[in-house]
Amino acid sequence: MQARILLLSDGQANAGLTNTLEIGNRCASMAEVRVTTSTYGLGKHFNEVLMVQMAKAGLGNSYYGQTAEDLLDLFQEEFELLQNLCCRRLKMTLTTPQGVTASVLNGYLRTGDNGWRLPDLAYGGEAWAAIRLHIPRAVEQADDNQIEVILDFEDSHNNALRLGSSFQ
C-alpha cells in the first residue's frame, strides 16, 4: 500500500520542529515506508524553501498559489497523477568504471549506493536525469570503461521491475 500526504500551508514552521533540513529528513523517512508528500504553498509569503524541500524529500510534487482557487487545477492534476501511476519508487543506479565519478544535476535525492530517487511516473509521463561524469584520461583510454544505468521501480500492481542499459 502507498499513501500520499497533501499539505496545504503557508510553510511557516513556527512551533514544534522548525528546522527545514530535519523536516525534510522526516518526509524522506516517510517516503521510504511508502508515505509520500506533496506540498501546496498558499499565499504571497509562503516558505517556498521548506515546502519544496518537503516535497522533494518526500518524493512528491510542490505547487503554490496565492489563493485556494489557484490550487484547484493543481489538486485535480495531482489526483489524476495518483490514479495513473505506473512507476512507483523509481530509483536510478549508475555503475561506472573505477576512477569515474558521476553526479546527477537535477537535485534528486541520493540513496547512498550510487543511486538516486526519481519521481513517480504516470502513464505517458517522463522523468529526466542530467548526469555529469568526470572521466580521468587514464580511464578514457582503457578498454573496459562501460557505464551501466539501471532503473528499479514498482509497477501499478507492486511488482518489482528492473530495466538496464550500458554504454561505453
Accessible surface in RSA format (square Angstrom, percent):
REM  Atomic radii and reference values for relative SASA: ProtOr
REM  Chains: A
REM  Algorithm: Lee & Richards
REM  Probe-radius: 1.40
REM  Slices: 20
REM RES _ NUM      All-atoms   Total-Side   Main-Chain    Non-polar    All polar
REM                ABS   REL    ABS   REL    ABS   REL    ABS   REL    ABS   REL
RES MET A   1   187.19  96.9 139.91  92.6  47.28 112.6 113.91  96.8  73.28  97.1
RES GLN A   2    46.31  25.9  19.45  14.2  26.87  64.0  16.62  35.4  29.70  22.5
RES ALA A   3    38.76  35.6  30.18  46.6   8.59  19.5  38.26  53.9   0.50   1.3
RES ARG A   4    38.66  16.2   9.21   4.7  29.46  70.1   7.14   9.8  31.52  19.1
RES ILE A   5    79.27  45.1  75.08  55.9   4.19  10.1  79.27  57.1   0.00   0.0
RES LEU A   6    53.84  30.0  25.20  18.0  28.64  72.0  25.28  17.8  28.56  76.9
RES LEU A   7    57.57  32.1  56.11  40.1   1.46   3.7  57.57  40.4   0.00   0.0
RES LEU A   8    80.59  44.9  56.68  40.6  23.91  60.1  56.68  39.8  23.91  64.3
RES SER A   9    32.89  27.8  23.64  31.5   9.25  21.3  16.08  34.2  16.81  23.6
RES ASP A  10    71.00  49.7  65.86  65.6   5.15  12.2  22.54  53.0  48.47  48.3
RES GLY A  11     3.96   4.9   0.00   N/A   3.96   4.9   3.96  10.9   0.00   0.0
RES GLN A  12    82.65  46.2  67.79  49.5  14.86  35.4  27.83  59.2  54.82  41.6
RES ALA A  13    35.97  33.1   8.71  13.4  27.27  62.0  18.58  26.2  17.39  46.1
RES ASN A  14   129.35  89.2  95.16  92.0  34.19  82.3  37.52  90.3  91.83  88.8
RES ALA A  15    81.94  75.3  58.93  90.9  23.01  52.3  66.61  93.8  15.32  40.6
RES GLY A  16    76.45  94.3   0.00   N/A  76.45  94.3  45.95 126.1  30.50  68.3
RES LEU A  17    70.95  39.5  49.02  35.1  21.93  55.1  54.71  38.4  16.24  43.7
RES THR A  18    70.74  50.3  54.90  55.7  15.84  37.8  22.95  30.8  47.79  72.2
RES ASN A  19    85.78  59.2  77.56  75.0   8.22  19.8  25.80  62.1  59.98  58.0
RES THR A  20    42.41  30.2  38.71  39.2   3.70   8.8  21.19  28.5  21.22  32.1
RES LEU A  21   118.15  65.8 114.84  82.2   3.31   8.3 116.14  81.6   2.01   5.4
RES GLU A  22    64.34  36.9  63.57  48.1   0.77   1.8  18.46  35.7  45.87  37.5
RES ILE A  23    21.62  12.3  21.25  15.8   0.36   0.9  21.47  15.5   0.14   0.4
RES GLY A  24     0.17   0.2   0.00   N/A   0.17   0.2   0.17   0.5   0.00   0.0
RES ASN A  25    71.26  49.1  68.56  66.3   2.69   6.5  19.00  45.7  52.26  50.5
RES ARG A  26   139.02  58.4 136.64  69.7   2.37   5.7  47.45  64.8  91.57  55.5
RES CYS A  27    11.19   8.5   9.31  10.4   1.87   4.4   1.74   4.4   9.44  10.2
RES ALA A  28    29.87  27.5  28.31  43.7   1.56   3.5  29.01  40.9   0.86   2.3
RES SER A  29    70.95  60.0  60.15  80.3  10.80  24.9  34.66  73.8  36.30  50.9
RES MET A  30    80.52  41.7  80.52  53.3   0.00   0.0  49.28  41.9  31.24  41.4
RES ALA A  31     2.58   2.4   1.25   1.9   1.32   3.0   1.25   1.8   1.32   3.5
RES GLU A  32    92.73  53.2  79.36  60.0  13.36  31.8  41.51  80.3  51.21  41.8
RES VAL A  33   101.29  66.7  81.53  73.8  19.76  47.6  87.32  75.9  13.97  37.9
RES ARG A  34    66.30  27.8  64.59  32.9   1.71   4.1  15.53  21.2  50.77  30.8
RES VAL A  35    31.48  20.7  31.48  28.5   0.00   0.0  31.48  27.3   0.00   0.0
RES THR A  36     4.62   3.3   4.62   4.7   0.00   0.0   4.47   6.0   0.15   0.2
RES THR A  37     4.25   3.0   4.25   4.3   0.00   0.0   2.47   3.3   1.78   2.7
RES SER A  38     0.00   0.0   0.00   0.0   0.00   0.0   0.00   0.0   0.00   0.0
RES THR A  39     0.00   0.0   0.00   0.0   0.00   0.0   0.00   0.0   0.00   0.0
RES TYR A  40     0.19   0.1   0.19   0.1   0.00   0.0   0.19   0.1   0.00   0.0
RES GLY A  41     0.00   0.0   0.00   N/A   0.00   0.0   0.00   0.0   0.00   0.0
RES LEU A  42    50.61  28.2  46.43  33.2   4.18  10.5  46.43  32.6   4.18  11.2
RES GLY A  43    24.21  29.9   0.00   N/A  24.21  29.9  21.17  58.1   3.04   6.8
RES LYS A  44   155.36  75.8 120.26  73.8  35.11  83.6  68.78  61.9  86.59  92.2
RES HIS A  45   157.25  85.9 140.39  97.6  16.86  43.1 105.99 109.2  51.25  59.6
RES PHE A  46    33.11  16.6  18.67  11.6  14.44  37.6  18.67  11.3  14.44  41.3
RES ASN A  47    44.43  30.6  37.87  36.6   6.56  15.8   9.92  23.9  34.51  33.4
RES GLU A  48    99.66  57.2  96.39  72.9   3.27   7.8  22.26  43.1  77.40  63.2
RES VAL A  49   110.38  72.6 103.27  93.5   7.11  17.1 108.60  94.4   1.79   4.8
RES LEU A  50     7.27   4.0   7.27   5.2   0.00   0.0   7.27   5.1   0.00   0.0
RES MET A  51     2.08   1.1   2.08   1.4   0.00   0.0   1.39   1.2   0.69   0.9
RES VAL A  52    61.65  40.6  61.15  55.4   0.50   1.2  61.15  53.1   0.50   1.3
RES GLN A  53    41.76  23.3  39.83  29.1   1.93   4.6   7.15  15.2  34.61  26.2
RES MET A  54    23.58  12.2  23.58  15.6   0.00   0.0  20.42  17.4   3.17   4.2
RES ALA A  55     1.87   1.7   1.87   2.9   0.00   0.0   1.87   2.6   0.00   0.0
RES LYS A  56    90.39  44.1  78.38  48.1  12.01  28.6  45.72  41.2  44.67  47.6
RES ALA A  57     2.90   2.7   2.43   3.8   0.46   1.1   2.43   3.4   0.46   1.2
RES GLY A  58     0.00   0.0   0.00   N/A   0.00   0.0   0.00   0.0   0.00   0.0
RES LEU A  59    19.73  11.0  13.19   9.4   6.55  16.5  17.49  12.3   2.24   6.0
RES GLY A  60    15.35  18.9   0.00   N/A  15.35  18.9   1.36   3.7  13.99  31.3
RES ASN A  61    42.79  29.5  38.50  37.2   4.28  10.3  11.18  26.9  31.61  30.6
RES SER A  62    48.12  40.7  23.63  31.5  24.49  56.4   3.60   7.7  44.51  62.4
RES TYR A  63    30.29  14.1  21.15  12.0   9.14  23.8  23.35  17.5   6.94   8.6
RES TYR A  64   146.45  68.4 135.07  76.8  11.38  29.6  86.84  65.3  59.61  73.5
RES GLY A  65     5.88   7.3   0.00   N/A   5.88   7.3   5.83  16.0   0.06   0.1
RES GLN A  66   110.49  61.8  95.32  69.7  15.17  36.1  22.72  48.4  87.78  66.6
RES THR A  67    71.42  50.8  67.83  68.8   3.59   8.6  68.10  91.5   3.32   5.0
RES ALA A  68    65.44  60.2  53.70  82.9  11.74  26.7  54.33  76.5  11.11  29.4
RES GLU A  69   144.73  83.1 127.52  96.5  17.21  41.0  44.86  86.8  99.87  81.5
RES ASP A  70    73.79  51.7  53.21  53.0  20.59  48.7  19.48  45.8  54.31  54.2
RES LEU A  71     0.40   0.2   0.40   0.3   0.00   0.0   0.40   0.3   0.00   0.0
RES LEU A  72   120.81  67.3 119.69  85.6   1.12   2.8 120.54  84.7   0.27   0.7
RES ASP A  73   114.71  80.4 109.65 109.1   5.06  12.0  32.20  75.8  82.51  82.3
RES LEU A  74    41.90  23.3  41.90  30.0   0.00   0.0  41.90  29.4   0.00   0.0
RES PHE A  75    48.79  24.4  48.79  30.2   0.00   0.0  48.79  29.6   0.00   0.0
RES GLN A  76    97.56  54.6  96.61  70.6   0.95   2.3  34.98  74.4  62.58  47.5
RES GLU A  77    95.87  55.0  90.85  68.7   5.02  12.0  36.30  70.2  59.58  48.6
RES GLU A  78     0.14   0.1   0.00   0.0   0.14   0.3   0.14   0.3   0.00   0.0
RES PHE A  79    90.96  45.5  90.19  55.9   0.77   2.0  90.69  55.0   0.27   0.8
RES GLU A  80    85.81  49.3  85.53  64.7   0.28   0.7  23.39  45.2  62.42  51.0
RES LEU A  81    38.97  21.7  34.32  24.6   4.65  11.7  38.13  26.8   0.84   2.3
RES LEU A  82    50.06  27.9  39.18  28.0  10.88  27.3  39.56  27.8  10.49  28.2
RES GLN A  83   147.34  82.4 110.00  80.4  37.34  88.9  41.03  87.3 106.30  80.6
RES ASN A  84    68.13  47.0  66.91  64.7   1.22   2.9   9.23  22.2  58.90  56.9
RES LEU A  85     7.12   4.0   3.33   2.4   3.79   9.5   3.33   2.3   3.79  10.2
RES CYS A  86    24.74  18.7  22.09  24.6   2.65   6.2   7.35  18.6  17.39  18.8
RES CYS A  87    20.23  15.3  20.23  22.6   0.00   0.0   0.00   0.0  20.23  21.8
RES ARG A  88    40.84  17.1  40.84  20.8   0.00   0.0   0.48   0.6  40.36  24.5
RES ARG A  89    45.19  19.0  40.59  20.7   4.60  10.9   9.06  12.4  36.13  21.9
RES LEU A  90     7.16   4.0   7.16   5.1   0.00   0.0   7.16   5.0   0.00   0.0
RES LYS A  91    38.95  19.0  38.95  23.9   0.00   0.0   9.57   8.6  29.39  31.3
RES MET A  92     6.16   3.2   6.16   4.1   0.00   0.0   0.00   0.0   6.16   8.2
RES THR A  93    24.57  17.5  24.46  24.8   0.11   0.3  21.82  29.3   2.75   4.2
RES LEU A  94     4.07   2.3   2.44   1.7   1.63   4.1   2.44   1.7   1.63   4.4
RES THR A  95    69.41  49.4  68.04  69.0   1.37   3.3  55.55  74.6  13.86  21.0
RES THR A  96    36.91  26.3  16.32  16.5  20.59  49.1   3.59   4.8  33.32  50.4
RES PRO A  97    22.98  16.7   9.51   8.7  13.48  49.0  21.53  17.8   1.45   9.0
RES GLN A  98   175.82  98.3 150.52 110.0  25.30  60.2  62.29 132.6 113.53  86.1
RES GLY A  99    44.07  54.4   0.00   N/A  44.07  54.4  31.10  85.4  12.97  29.0
RES VAL A 100    11.81   7.8   1.41   1.3  10.41  25.1   1.41   1.2  10.41  28.2
RES THR A 101    84.47  60.1  79.76  80.9   4.72  11.2  72.97  98.0  11.50  17.4
RES ALA A 102    20.39  18.7   5.05   7.8  15.33  34.9   6.13   8.6  14.26  37.8
RES SER A 103    45.15  38.2  44.45  59.3   0.70   1.6  38.30  81.6   6.85   9.6
RES VAL A 104    17.89  11.8   0.12   0.1  17.76  42.8   0.12   0.1  17.76  48.2
RES LEU A 105    94.44  52.6  62.17  44.5  32.27  81.1  66.76  46.9  27.68  74.5
RES ASN A 106    63.90  44.1  26.20  25.3  37.69  90.8  14.62  35.2  49.27  47.6
RES GLY A 107    31.55  38.9   0.00   N/A  31.55  38.9  29.69  81.5   1.86   4.2
RES TYR A 108    49.64  23.2  36.07  20.5  13.57  35.3  26.63  20.0  23.01  28.4
RES LEU A 109    49.82  27.7  46.57  33.3   3.24   8.2  48.52  34.1   1.30   3.5
RES ARG A 110   130.79  54.9 100.81  51.4  29.97  71.4  43.38  59.3  87.41  53.0
RES THR A 111    50.22  35.7  14.73  14.9  35.49  84.6  23.50  31.6  26.72  40.4
RES GLY A 112    69.33  85.5   0.00   N/A  69.33  85.5  35.03  96.1  34.30  76.8
RES ASP A 113    77.07  54.0  60.98  60.7  16.09  38.1  44.98 105.9  32.10  32.0
RES ASN A 114    76.44  52.7  74.22  71.7   2.23   5.4   5.11  12.3  71.33  68.9
RES GLY A 115     0.00   0.0   0.00   N/A   0.00   0.0   0.00   0.0   0.00   0.0
RES TRP A 116     9.60   3.9   9.60   4.6   0.00   0.0   1.88   1.0   7.72  12.5
RES ARG A 117    31.10  13.1  29.07  14.8   2.03   4.8   5.47   7.5  25.64  15.5
RES LEU A 118     8.85   4.9   7.33   5.2   1.51   3.8   7.50   5.3   1.34   3.6
RES PRO A 119    45.48  33.1  42.90  39.1   2.58   9.4  44.64  36.9   0.84   5.2
RES ASP A 120    14.28  10.0   4.95   4.9   9.33  22.1   1.68   4.0  12.60  12.6
RES LEU A 121    31.01  17.3  30.46  21.8   0.55   1.4  31.01  21.8   0.00   0.0
RES ALA A 122    17.64  16.2  14.65  22.6   2.99   6.8  14.65  20.6   2.99   7.9
RES TYR A 123   145.68  68.0 123.85  70.5  21.83  56.8 100.50  75.5  45.18  55.7
RES GLY A 124    86.17 106.3   0.00   N/A  86.17 106.3  44.52 122.2  41.66  93.3
RES GLY A 125    40.99  50.6   0.00   N/A  40.99  50.6  22.52  61.8  18.47  41.4
RES GLU A 126   128.42  73.7  98.48  74.5  29.94  71.3  37.10  71.8  91.32  74.6
RES ALA A 127    32.98  30.3   2.27   3.5  30.72  69.9   5.51   7.8  27.47  72.8
RES TRP A 128   179.59  72.1 175.51  85.0   4.07   9.6 169.57  90.4  10.01  16.2
RES ALA A 129    33.68  31.0   6.32   9.8  27.36  62.2   6.80   9.6  26.88  71.2
RES ALA A 130    49.29  45.3  40.27  62.1   9.02  20.5  48.62  68.5   0.66   1.8
RES ILE A 131    63.89  36.4  32.98  24.6  30.90  74.5  32.98  23.8  30.90  83.9
RES ARG A 132   143.86  60.4 138.13  70.4   5.73  13.6  47.64  65.1  96.22  58.3
RES LEU A 133    57.26  31.9  29.76  21.3  27.49  69.1  29.76  20.9  27.49  74.0
RES HIS A 134   113.57  62.1 110.18  76.6   3.39   8.7  72.08  74.3  41.48  48.3
RES ILE A 135    75.93  43.2  54.58  40.7  21.35  51.5  54.58  39.3  21.35  57.9
RES PRO A 136    45.18  32.9  38.22  34.8   6.97  25.3  45.18  37.3   0.00   0.0
RES ARG A 137   165.76  69.6 156.56  79.8   9.19  21.9  55.94  76.4 109.82  66.6
RES ALA A 138    83.10  76.4  62.13  95.9  20.96  47.7  70.61  99.4  12.49  33.1
RES VAL A 139    20.24  13.3  18.65  16.9   1.59   3.8  20.24  17.6   0.00   0.0
RES GLU A 140   101.31  58.2  85.77  64.9  15.54  37.0  28.65  55.4  72.66  59.3
RES GLN A 141   128.73  72.0  97.24  71.1  31.48  75.0  41.72  88.8  87.01  66.0
RES ALA A 142    47.90  44.0  30.61  47.2  17.29  39.3  40.46  57.0   7.43  19.7
RES ASP A 143   136.44  95.6 117.01 116.5  19.43  45.9  41.93  98.7  94.50  94.2
RES ASP A 144   117.07  82.0 101.75 101.3  15.32  36.2  38.77  91.2  78.31  78.1
RES ASN A 145    30.56  21.1  26.57  25.7   4.00   9.6   3.02   7.3  27.55  26.6
RES GLN A 146    89.20  49.9  78.99  57.7  10.22  24.3  23.36  49.7  65.84  49.9
RES ILE A 147    11.47   6.5  11.47   8.5   0.00   0.0  11.47   8.3   0.00   0.0
RES GLU A 148    67.19  38.6  66.96  50.7   0.23   0.5   9.90  19.2  57.28  46.8
RES VAL A 149    33.04  21.7  31.37  28.4   1.66   4.0  31.37  27.3   1.66   4.5
RES ILE A 150    23.21  13.2  23.21  17.3   0.00   0.0  23.21  16.7   0.00   0.0
RES LEU A 151    52.80  29.4  52.80  37.8   0.00   0.0  52.80  37.1   0.00   0.0
RES ASP A 152    34.17  23.9  34.17  34.0   0.00   0.0  22.12  52.1  12.05  12.0
RES PHE A 153    23.76  11.9  18.14  11.2   5.63  14.6  21.23  12.9   2.54   7.3
RES GLU A 154    23.42  13.4  23.42  17.7   0.00   0.0   6.24  12.1  17.18  14.0
RES ASP A 155    26.95  18.9  26.95  26.8   0.00   0.0  12.40  29.2  14.56  14.5
RES SER A 156    42.58  36.0  24.30  32.4  18.28  42.1  16.23  34.6  26.35  36.9
RES HIS A 157   144.24  78.8 121.56  84.5  22.68  58.0  82.22  84.7  62.02  72.2
RES ASN A 158    78.78  54.3  58.07  56.1  20.71  49.9  16.87  40.6  61.92  59.8
RES ASN A 159    75.96  52.4  71.61  69.2   4.35  10.5  17.31  41.7  58.65  56.7
RES ALA A 160    90.93  83.6  63.42  97.9  27.51  62.6  63.70  89.7  27.23  72.1
RES LEU A 161    75.93  42.3  69.32  49.6   6.61  16.6  74.05  52.0   1.88   5.1
RES ARG A 162   158.11  66.4 130.18  66.4  27.93  66.5  49.59  67.8 108.52  65.8
RES LEU A 163   105.28  58.6 101.73  72.8   3.55   8.9 104.84  73.6   0.44   1.2
RES GLY A 164    56.39  69.5   0.00   N/A  56.39  69.5  15.71  43.1  40.68  91.1
RES SER A 165    73.62  62.2  63.47  84.7  10.16  23.4  42.82  91.2  30.81  43.2
RES SER A 166    59.54  50.3  33.52  44.7  26.02  59.9   7.08  15.1  52.46  73.5
RES PHE A 167   101.04  50.5  94.17  58.3   6.86  17.9 101.04  61.3   0.00   0.0
RES GLN A 168   136.09  76.1  78.10  57.1  57.99 138.1  42.17  89.8  93.92  71.2
END  Absolute sums over single chains surface
CHAIN  1 A    10169.7       8111.5       2058.2       5451.4       4718.3
END  Absolute sums over all chains
TOTAL         10169.7       8111.5       2058.2       5451.4       4718.3
